[in-house]
Amino acid sequence: MKFCSNTIDPDAVKDEQRASVTDPPQWLQEFFGGGVKSAGVNVNEIAALSASAVFGCVRNIAEDLAKLPLLLYRRIEGGGKERFPEHPIYRLLHDNPNPEMTAFDFRQAVTAAAVLWGGGYAEIETTRGGDPAYLWPLEPWRVRVDRDSSKRLVYIIDGRTTLASDEVMHLKGFSITGIVGLMIASTGRDSLGLTLAAQKFAASFFANGMNLGGMLEHPGKLSDQARGNLRKSWETVHSGPDNANKLAILEEGLKFNAAGSVQPNDGQLIETRQFQIEDVARWFRMPPHKIQHLLRSTFGNIEHQAIEYVTDTIMPWAVKWEQEISKKLLADERDIFAEHLMDALLRGDSLSRSQALQIQFQNGVINDDEWRSIENRNPLPNGTGKTFFVPMNMTTIERAISGGPVEPAAPVATPPATLASPDAAEVREALSPLLDDIARRICRREEEVLRKSATRGDFAEFAPKFYDEHRSYVRNAMLPLVQSYVASMRLTVDAGAMAAGIADGYCKSSADSVREPTDMHLDEYSAEQVSRIVAEFRLKTNGVTSNGH
């Protein structure tokens, strides 16, 4: 039996036509656990979602977690693991938890409820044999966690149906009891109340024609009906952005007195709303740039913030899911476990990913087929991609472990001593397209950062500091190119040190002579910086070649 149904009575809202999401009717506030007023507005989970920062945080966590592949594994002898798609639970987690939902929809809904309400619930419908058959999400406002007469945890649905603990998956938010999670709207009602109040004030300000209101003064005494008619006619003509700055005609000695309210700029309305975005982000452990708040984000730190988002924000929720699955769905199968494939959020750019995989391949961590699988490609035919390689002339890892002899290379017609030395000029010419591409990528980053500095007006002070920090970026960008050059020339030098030398020379010369990258000479600026990088590369590689290393 399942209890996934809507229990809100539509007839109960007939007299609540003027209610809104940010100011819901009393019956709805009670239904969701009450609405606490803070900063003059009702604060509850539904009202909180009307704030874009709250909605963005909840949506990011729920969708990013739901899009991660959730796989089932079986432990194997020797400490390893293998995927176990044949297990019946695999289908519930990876494909369809019930006939009405995809795995993404199900996990998104349960996670969103846990993030906002402090608890996401799903009823476990079982077969006659007791095996899980379907998972049905339960709306959190319908569920109450309690204990029965034997002090065992139970879940009471709609106040009348009781489910045992092993019949409900319970994804908890941050908790101080370990039993139920804290509700964001209750714990953070003052912070969220200020956010909603600022939003409501801004909306009201524009709805009233960007006028903060005032008083109409009449020399006589008006009846209740006359006052109501006057108020209604005035608001009809002058309320709303379309009626802003319209001419008012006052009759019968009527006077308009503006209210002595604080103006939005005096109350720092914009600054308050910007700060509240960061304040809301703290409640959800959300990097502000993930909800499009980029005031303090830079090109240099955005990638690290994205990694921190995965490890600090998404990872805890992933662990909660995995442990709840083990506890409720796999309690009797200790060798089976669920795990998210976090690589889906940590892939990085193509160059960085390829460099990391190359290091693993060259050290025997992965083989060709595993590398191709990570890049979503098919294995090599006839099992040729299953061999592992390690350094020492790239022998197979099995031979390296056994200590067997390395198979001799096939004889060549020309003895190695008579091989012609590579020509440095030809190698540099062959690498010039890659050098040009890397140089332009470096310059695009410089242009973006320095143009922002010029806009702020601190270019002269900022540029030298920027180039001090820019060295590591240039060094990492140039390293693959330098490694290719060193390998082609059969040199024994440290490629990392050579790349660092190029970065030091380039950044020093640029810091001494850089100009503000304005639109008037942007092409000239970019060409000049690209030439500097090319010149540094030629200088350092010429020096190594001429020294005979």
C-alpha positions as CSV (number, residue, x, y, z in Angstrom):
1,M,0.0,0.0,0.0
2,K,1.2,3.5,-0.8
3,F,0.2,6.8,0.7
4,C,1.6,9.2,-1.9
5,S,-1.4,11.5,-2.4
6,N,-2.5,15.1,-2.1
7,T,-4.4,15.8,1.1
8,I,-5.1,19.5,0.7
9,D,-8.9,20.2,0.5
10,P,-9.5,22.6,-2.4
11,D,-12.7,23.8,-0.7
12,A,-10.7,25.1,2.2
13,V,-9.3,28.0,0.2
14,K,-12.5,29.5,-1.1
15,D,-12.3,32.4,1.4
16,E,-8.6,32.9,1.0
17,Q,-8.5,34.5,-2.5
18,R,-6.3,37.4,-1.4
19,A,-3.6,35.2,0.1
20,S,-0.3,34.7,-1.7
21,V,2.8,32.5,-1.5
22,T,4.6,35.0,0.7
23,D,1.6,35.6,2.9
24,P,-0.3,32.3,2.9
25,P,-3.7,31.8,4.5
26,Q,-3.8,30.7,8.1
27,W,-5.0,27.1,7.3
28,L,-2.0,26.7,5.1
29,Q,0.4,28.0,7.7
30,E,-0.9,25.5,10.2
31,F,-0.8,22.8,7.6
32,F,2.9,23.4,7.1
33,G,3.8,23.7,10.7
34,G,2.9,27.3,11.3
35,G,4.1,30.6,9.9
36,V,6.3,32.6,12.3
37,K,6.4,36.3,11.6
38,S,9.9,37.9,11.4
39,A,10.7,41.3,10.0
40,G,7.0,41.8,9.5
41,V,6.4,38.8,7.1
42,N,5.4,35.2,7.5
43,V,8.3,32.8,7.3
44,N,7.6,29.3,6.3
45,E,9.0,26.8,3.9
46,I,6.7,27.7,1.0
47,A,7.2,31.4,1.6
48,A,10.9,31.0,1.7
49,L,10.9,29.5,-1.8
50,S,9.6,32.8,-3.2
51,A,13.1,34.2,-2.5
52,S,15.2,33.5,-5.5
53,A,18.3,32.8,-3.4
54,V,16.5,30.1,-1.3
55,F,15.0,28.6,-4.5
56,G,18.4,28.6,-6.2
57,C,20.1,26.9,-3.2
58,V,17.4,24.2,-2.9
59,R,17.2,23.6,-6.6
60,N,21.0,23.4,-7.0
61,I,21.5,20.8,-4.3
62,A,18.5,18.7,-5.3
63,E,19.2,18.7,-9.0
64,D,23.0,18.3,-8.8
65,L,22.6,15.3,-6.5
66,A,19.8,13.8,-8.6
67,K,21.9,14.0,-11.8
68,L,24.8,12.0,-10.2
69,P,24.8,8.3,-11.3
70,L,23.8,6.3,-8.2
71,L,25.3,2.8,-8.7
72,L,25.1,-0.5,-6.8
73,Y,28.4,-2.3,-6.1
74,R,29.4,-5.7,-4.8
75,R,32.5,-6.2,-2.7
76,I,35.0,-8.8,-4.1
77,E,37.8,-10.7,-2.6
78,G,41.0,-8.7,-2.2
79,G,39.3,-5.5,-1.2
80,G,37.9,-4.5,-4.6
81,K,34.4,-3.9,-5.9
82,E,32.4,-4.4,-9.0
83,R,29.2,-3.0,-10.3
84,F,26.1,-5.1,-9.6
85,P,23.3,-4.1,-12.1
86,E,21.7,-7.5,-11.7
87,H,20.5,-6.7,-8.2
88,P,16.8,-5.8,-8.0
89,I,17.6,-2.6,-6.0
90,Y,19.7,-1.3,-8.8
91,R,16.6,-0.6,-10.9
92,L,15.0,1.3,-8.1
93,L,18.0,3.5,-7.6
94,H,19.3,3.9,-11.1
95,D,16.1,3.8,-13.3
96,N,12.6,3.9,-11.9
97,P,11.8,3.8,-8.2
98,N,8.1,3.5,-9.0
99,P,5.9,3.4,-12.1
100,E,5.2,7.2,-12.0
101,M,8.7,8.6,-11.6
102,T,12.2,8.5,-13.0
103,A,15.2,8.1,-10.6
104,F,16.1,11.8,-11.2
105,D,12.6,13.0,-10.3
106,F,12.4,10.8,-7.2
107,R,15.7,11.8,-5.7
108,Q,15.3,15.4,-6.6
109,A,11.9,15.6,-4.7
110,V,13.2,13.8,-1.6
111,T,16.4,15.8,-1.5
112,A,14.6,19.1,-1.9
113,A,12.2,18.2,0.9
114,A,15.2,17.3,3.1
115,V,17.0,20.5,2.4
116,L,14.1,22.8,3.0
117,W,11.9,20.9,5.6
118,G,14.8,19.1,7.3
119,G,13.5,15.7,6.3
120,G,12.8,13.9,3.0
121,Y,10.7,10.8,3.3
122,A,9.9,7.8,1.0
123,E,7.6,4.9,1.8
124,I,9.2,1.5,0.9
125,E,6.5,-0.7,-0.7
126,T,7.5,-4.3,-0.5
127,T,6.5,-7.6,-2.2
128,R,4.9,-10.4,-0.3
129,G,8.3,-11.8,0.3
130,G,9.4,-8.6,2.0
131,D,11.7,-7.3,-0.8
132,P,11.5,-3.6,-1.8
133,A,9.3,-3.2,-4.9
134,Y,8.7,0.5,-5.1
135,L,9.8,3.8,-3.4
136,W,7.1,6.4,-3.0
137,P,8.0,10.0,-1.9
138,L,6.0,11.3,1.0
139,E,5.3,15.1,1.4
140,P,7.2,16.2,4.5
141,W,4.3,18.1,6.0
142,R,2.3,14.9,6.1
143,V,4.8,13.0,8.2
144,R,5.4,13.1,11.9
145,V,8.3,11.2,13.6
146,D,7.3,9.6,16.9
147,R,7.9,6.6,19.1
148,D,5.4,3.8,19.9
149,S,4.8,2.2,23.2
150,S,7.9,0.1,22.8
151,K,10.0,3.3,22.3
152,R,10.7,2.3,18.7
153,L,10.7,5.0,16.0
154,V,7.5,5.2,13.9
155,Y,6.3,7.5,11.1
156,I,2.8,8.8,11.4
157,I,1.2,9.8,8.0
158,D,-1.6,12.3,8.0
159,G,-2.1,11.8,11.7
160,R,-3.7,8.4,11.2
161,T,-1.5,5.9,9.5
162,T,1.6,4.5,11.3
163,L,4.6,3.0,9.4
164,A,7.5,1.2,11.0
165,S,11.0,2.6,10.8
166,D,12.0,0.0,8.2
167,E,9.1,1.0,6.0
168,V,10.3,4.6,5.4
169,M,13.5,6.0,4.0
170,H,14.3,9.1,5.9
171,L,16.8,11.6,4.5
172,K,17.6,14.0,7.3
173,G,18.9,17.6,7.1
174,F,21.3,19.0,9.6
175,S,20.3,17.5,13.0
176,I,21.2,18.0,16.6
177,T,19.3,14.9,17.7
178,G,20.2,12.4,15.0
179,I,16.4,11.6,14.6
180,V,14.9,14.6,12.8
181,G,16.5,17.5,10.9
182,L,16.2,21.2,11.6
183,M,13.7,23.1,9.5
184,I,15.4,26.0,7.8
185,A,12.4,28.3,8.0
186,S,12.2,27.9,11.8
187,T,15.9,28.0,12.5
188,G,16.7,30.8,10.2
189,R,13.4,32.7,10.4
190,D,15.1,36.1,11.2
191,S,17.6,35.9,8.4
192,L,15.0,34.6,5.9
193,G,12.4,37.1,7.2
194,L,14.7,40.0,6.4
195,T,15.2,38.6,2.9
196,L,11.5,38.3,2.3
197,A,10.8,41.7,3.9
198,A,13.4,43.4,1.6
199,Q,11.9,41.6,-1.4
200,K,8.3,42.5,-0.4
201,F,9.3,46.2,0.2
202,A,10.9,46.4,-3.2
203,A,7.9,44.9,-4.9
204,S,5.6,47.2,-3.0
205,F,7.7,50.2,-3.8
206,F,7.4,49.6,-7.6
207,A,3.7,48.6,-7.2
208,N,3.0,52.0,-5.8
209,G,4.6,53.9,-8.6
210,M,7.9,54.2,-6.8
211,N,6.2,56.4,-4.2
212,L,6.4,55.6,-0.6
213,G,2.9,56.7,0.2
214,G,1.5,59.6,2.1
215,M,-1.7,61.2,3.5
216,L,-4.6,62.9,1.9
217,E,-5.9,65.8,4.1
218,H,-9.5,67.0,3.7
219,P,-10.7,70.2,5.5
220,G,-14.0,68.6,6.3
221,K,-15.1,65.3,8.0
222,L,-15.6,62.3,5.7
223,S,-17.9,59.4,6.2
224,D,-16.5,55.9,6.2
225,Q,-17.9,55.3,2.7
226,A,-16.4,58.6,1.4
227,R,-13.0,57.7,2.8
228,G,-13.2,54.3,1.2
229,N,-14.2,55.8,-2.2
230,L,-11.4,58.4,-2.0
231,R,-8.8,55.7,-1.1
232,K,-9.9,53.5,-3.9
233,S,-10.0,56.2,-6.6
234,W,-6.6,57.5,-5.6
235,E,-5.0,54.0,-5.7
236,T,-6.6,53.3,-9.0
237,V,-5.1,56.3,-10.6
238,H,-1.7,56.5,-8.9
239,S,-0.7,52.9,-7.9
240,G,1.5,50.7,-10.0
241,P,4.6,51.4,-12.2
242,D,2.4,52.4,-15.2
243,N,0.9,55.2,-13.2
244,A,4.1,56.6,-11.8
245,N,4.5,60.4,-12.0
246,K,1.0,61.0,-13.2
247,L,-0.6,64.4,-12.5
248,A,-2.9,64.5,-9.5
249,I,-5.9,66.7,-9.4
250,L,-7.0,67.7,-5.9
251,E,-10.5,69.2,-5.3
252,E,-12.5,70.6,-2.4
253,G,-9.4,71.7,-0.5
254,L,-7.8,68.3,-0.6
255,K,-4.1,68.3,0.2
256,F,-1.5,65.5,-0.3
257,N,1.2,65.2,2.4
258,A,4.1,62.8,1.6
259,A,5.0,60.4,4.4
260,G,8.3,60.9,6.2
261,S,9.5,57.5,5.2
262,V,13.1,56.4,4.6
263,Q,14.0,56.4,0.9
264,P,15.3,53.1,-0.5
265,N,18.7,54.5,-1.2
266,D,19.0,55.9,2.4
267,G,17.9,52.5,3.7
268,Q,20.5,50.8,1.4
269,L,17.9,48.5,-0.1
270,I,20.1,47.3,-2.9
271,E,23.0,46.6,-0.5
272,T,20.7,44.8,1.9
273,R,19.3,42.6,-0.9
274,Q,22.8,41.8,-2.1
275,F,24.0,40.9,1.4
276,Q,20.9,38.7,2.0
277,I,21.9,36.6,-0.9
278,E,25.2,35.8,0.8
279,D,23.4,35.3,4.1
280,V,20.9,32.8,2.6
281,A,23.8,31.0,1.0
282,R,25.4,30.4,4.4
283,W,22.3,28.5,5.6
284,F,22.7,26.0,2.7
285,R,26.5,25.9,2.6
286,M,26.2,27.2,-0.9
287,P,29.0,29.1,-2.7
288,P,27.4,32.4,-3.8
289,H,28.5,32.0,-7.5
290,K,26.3,28.9,-7.8
291,I,23.3,31.1,-7.4
292,Q,24.7,33.7,-9.8
293,H,26.0,36.1,-7.1
294,L,29.4,36.9,-8.6
295,L,30.5,40.1,-6.7
296,R,33.5,38.4,-5.1
297,S,34.2,35.7,-7.6
298,T,37.2,35.9,-10.0
299,F,38.5,33.9,-12.9
300,G,41.3,32.5,-10.7
301,N,39.1,31.2,-7.8
302,I,35.9,30.1,-9.6
303,E,37.3,26.6,-10.4
304,H,38.3,26.0,-6.8
305,Q,35.0,27.2,-5.5
306,A,33.3,24.7,-7.8
307,I,35.4,21.9,-6.4
308,E,34.6,23.1,-2.8
309,Y,30.9,23.0,-3.7
310,V,31.1,19.4,-4.7
311,T,33.2,18.3,-1.6
312,D,31.5,20.5,1.0
313,T,27.9,20.9,-0.2
314,I,27.0,17.9,-2.4
315,M,29.2,15.2,-0.8
316,P,27.4,15.2,2.7
317,W,24.0,14.7,1.0
318,A,25.5,11.9,-1.1
319,V,26.8,10.2,2.0
320,K,23.4,10.5,3.7
321,W,21.7,8.9,0.7
322,E,24.2,6.0,0.6
323,Q,24.0,5.3,4.3
324,E,20.2,5.4,4.3
325,I,20.1,3.0,1.3
326,S,22.4,0.6,3.1
327,K,20.3,0.8,6.3
328,K,16.8,0.5,4.8
329,L,17.2,-1.3,1.5
330,L,20.3,-3.5,2.0
331,A,20.2,-4.2,5.7
332,D,20.8,-7.9,5.2
333,E,23.4,-7.7,2.4
334,R,26.6,-6.3,3.9
335,D,28.6,-7.0,0.8
336,I,26.3,-4.8,-1.4
337,F,26.4,-1.0,-1.2
338,A,25.4,2.1,-3.1
339,E,27.7,4.8,-4.2
340,H,27.5,8.0,-6.2
341,L,29.8,8.5,-9.1
342,M,31.2,12.0,-8.2
343,D,33.3,12.2,-11.3
344,A,30.2,13.6,-13.1
345,L,30.7,16.9,-11.2
346,L,34.5,16.8,-11.0
347,R,35.4,16.3,-14.7
348,G,37.1,19.6,-15.1
349,D,38.3,21.0,-18.4
350,S,39.5,18.7,-21.2
351,L,43.2,19.6,-20.8
352,S,43.3,19.1,-17.0
353,R,41.4,15.9,-17.2
354,S,43.6,14.5,-19.9
355,Q,46.8,15.4,-17.9
356,A,45.4,13.6,-14.8
357,L,44.4,10.5,-16.7
358,Q,47.8,10.4,-18.4
359,I,49.6,10.4,-15.1
360,Q,47.3,7.5,-13.9
361,F,47.9,5.6,-17.2
362,Q,51.7,6.0,-17.1
363,N,51.8,4.7,-13.5
364,G,49.7,1.6,-14.1
365,V,46.6,2.9,-12.3
366,I,44.3,2.6,-15.3
367,N,44.5,0.9,-18.7
368,D,43.4,2.0,-22.2
369,D,39.8,0.6,-21.8
370,E,39.3,2.3,-18.4
371,W,40.6,5.6,-19.8
372,R,38.2,5.3,-22.7
373,S,35.3,4.4,-20.4
374,I,35.9,7.6,-18.4
375,E,35.8,9.6,-21.7
376,N,32.5,7.7,-22.6
377,R,34.2,5.7,-25.4
378,N,33.9,2.0,-26.3
379,P,36.7,-0.4,-25.3
380,L,39.4,-1.3,-27.9
381,P,38.7,-4.5,-29.9
382,N,39.9,-8.0,-29.0
383,G,40.8,-7.0,-25.4
384,T,43.8,-5.0,-26.5
385,G,43.0,-2.2,-24.1
386,K,43.1,-4.3,-20.9
387,T,46.9,-4.3,-20.5
388,F,48.4,-2.1,-17.8
389,F,51.7,-0.2,-18.4
390,V,54.2,1.2,-16.0
391,P,57.4,3.2,-16.6
392,M,60.8,1.5,-17.3
393,N,60.5,1.4,-21.0
394,M,56.7,1.0,-20.7
395,T,56.8,-2.8,-19.9
396,T,53.6,-4.5,-18.8
397,I,52.8,-4.3,-15.1
398,E,52.7,-8.2,-14.9
399,R,56.3,-8.5,-16.1
400,A,57.4,-5.6,-13.8
401,I,55.9,-7.4,-10.8
402,S,57.3,-10.8,-11.7
403,G,60.8,-9.4,-12.4
404,G,60.9,-11.1,-15.8
405,P,63.2,-9.8,-18.5
406,V,62.1,-7.1,-20.9
407,E,61.6,-8.3,-24.4
408,P,64.4,-6.9,-26.6
409,A,63.4,-4.4,-29.2
410,A,63.3,-5.4,-32.8
411,P,66.6,-4.6,-34.6
412,V,66.8,-1.4,-36.5
413,A,68.7,-0.8,-39.7
414,T,70.5,2.3,-38.4
415,P,72.5,2.0,-35.1
416,P,71.4,4.5,-32.4
417,A,74.8,6.2,-32.4
418,T,74.3,7.3,-36.0
419,L,70.7,8.7,-35.5
420,A,70.6,12.4,-36.4
421,S,70.0,14.7,-33.6
422,P,66.6,16.5,-33.7
423,D,66.7,20.0,-35.1
424,A,65.5,22.5,-32.5
425,A,64.2,24.9,-35.1
426,E,62.1,22.2,-36.7
427,V,60.7,21.0,-33.4
428,R,59.7,24.5,-32.4
429,E,58.1,25.1,-35.8
430,A,56.1,21.9,-35.4
431,L,54.9,23.0,-31.9
432,S,54.2,26.6,-33.0
433,P,50.4,26.1,-33.5
434,L,50.1,24.7,-30.0
435,L,52.3,27.5,-28.6
436,D,50.1,30.1,-30.3
437,D,46.9,28.5,-28.9
438,I,48.3,28.4,-25.3
439,A,49.6,32.0,-25.6
440,R,46.2,33.3,-26.7
441,R,44.4,31.4,-23.9
442,I,46.8,33.0,-21.3
443,C,46.2,36.4,-22.8
444,R,42.5,36.0,-22.8
445,R,42.6,35.4,-19.1
446,E,44.8,38.5,-18.6
447,E,42.6,40.6,-20.7
448,E,39.5,39.7,-18.7
449,V,41.1,40.2,-15.3
450,L,42.9,43.5,-16.2
451,R,39.9,45.0,-17.9
452,K,37.9,44.5,-14.7
453,S,40.7,46.1,-12.8
454,A,40.7,49.1,-15.2
455,T,36.9,49.4,-14.8
456,R,37.3,49.5,-11.0
457,G,40.0,52.2,-11.3
458,D,42.8,50.3,-9.5
459,F,44.7,49.1,-12.5
460,A,48.1,50.6,-11.6
461,E,48.1,49.0,-8.1
462,F,46.5,45.8,-9.1
463,A,48.5,44.8,-12.2
464,P,51.9,44.0,-10.5
465,K,50.1,41.9,-7.8
466,F,48.2,40.1,-10.5
467,Y,51.3,39.1,-12.4
468,D,52.8,37.7,-9.2
469,E,49.8,35.3,-8.9
470,H,49.6,34.8,-12.6
471,R,53.0,32.9,-12.7
472,S,51.5,29.6,-11.6
473,Y,48.7,29.7,-14.2
474,V,51.2,30.5,-17.0
475,R,53.5,27.7,-15.8
476,N,50.7,25.1,-15.7
477,A,49.5,26.2,-19.2
478,M,53.0,26.0,-20.7
479,L,54.0,22.7,-19.0
480,P,52.5,20.3,-21.6
481,L,54.1,22.2,-24.4
482,V,57.5,22.2,-22.7
483,Q,57.2,18.5,-21.9
484,S,56.5,17.8,-25.6
485,Y,59.6,19.8,-26.6
486,V,61.8,18.1,-24.1
487,A,60.6,14.7,-25.2
488,S,61.1,15.5,-28.9
489,M,64.6,16.8,-28.3
490,R,65.5,13.9,-26.1
491,L,66.7,16.3,-23.4
492,T,67.3,15.4,-19.7
493,V,66.2,18.7,-18.2
494,D,63.3,19.3,-15.8
495,A,60.4,20.4,-17.9
496,G,58.6,21.8,-14.8
497,A,61.6,24.1,-14.1
498,M,61.8,25.2,-17.7
499,A,58.0,26.0,-17.7
500,A,58.5,28.0,-14.5
501,G,61.3,29.9,-16.0
502,I,59.2,30.9,-19.0
503,A,56.4,32.0,-16.6
504,D,58.8,34.0,-14.5
505,G,60.3,35.8,-17.4
506,Y,57.0,36.5,-19.1
507,C,55.3,37.8,-16.0
508,K,58.2,40.0,-15.0
509,S,58.5,41.7,-18.4
510,S,54.7,42.1,-18.6
511,A,54.4,43.6,-15.1
512,D,57.1,46.1,-16.0
513,S,55.5,47.3,-19.2
514,V,51.8,46.3,-19.2
515,R,49.2,48.9,-20.4
516,E,45.6,49.1,-19.6
517,P,43.7,46.9,-22.1
518,T,41.2,49.4,-23.5
519,D,38.9,48.8,-26.5
520,M,41.0,51.3,-28.6
521,H,44.1,49.1,-28.7
522,L,42.8,45.7,-27.6
523,D,44.0,43.8,-30.7
524,E,47.4,45.5,-30.4
525,Y,47.5,44.6,-26.7
526,S,46.7,40.9,-27.3
527,A,49.3,40.6,-30.1
528,E,51.9,42.2,-28.0
529,Q,51.3,39.8,-25.0
530,V,51.3,36.8,-27.3
531,S,54.6,37.9,-28.8
532,R,56.1,38.1,-25.3
533,I,55.1,34.5,-24.5
534,V,56.5,33.2,-27.8
535,A,59.7,35.1,-27.3
536,E,60.1,33.7,-23.7
537,F,59.6,30.1,-25.0
538,R,62.2,30.5,-27.8
539,L,64.6,32.2,-25.4
540,K,64.4,29.4,-22.8
541,T,64.5,26.5,-25.3
542,N,67.4,28.1,-27.2
543,G,69.4,28.4,-24.0
544,V,68.8,24.7,-23.1
545,T,69.8,23.5,-26.7
546,S,72.9,25.7,-26.9
547,N,74.1,24.5,-23.5
548,G,74.0,20.9,-24.8
549,H,71.7,19.5,-22.1
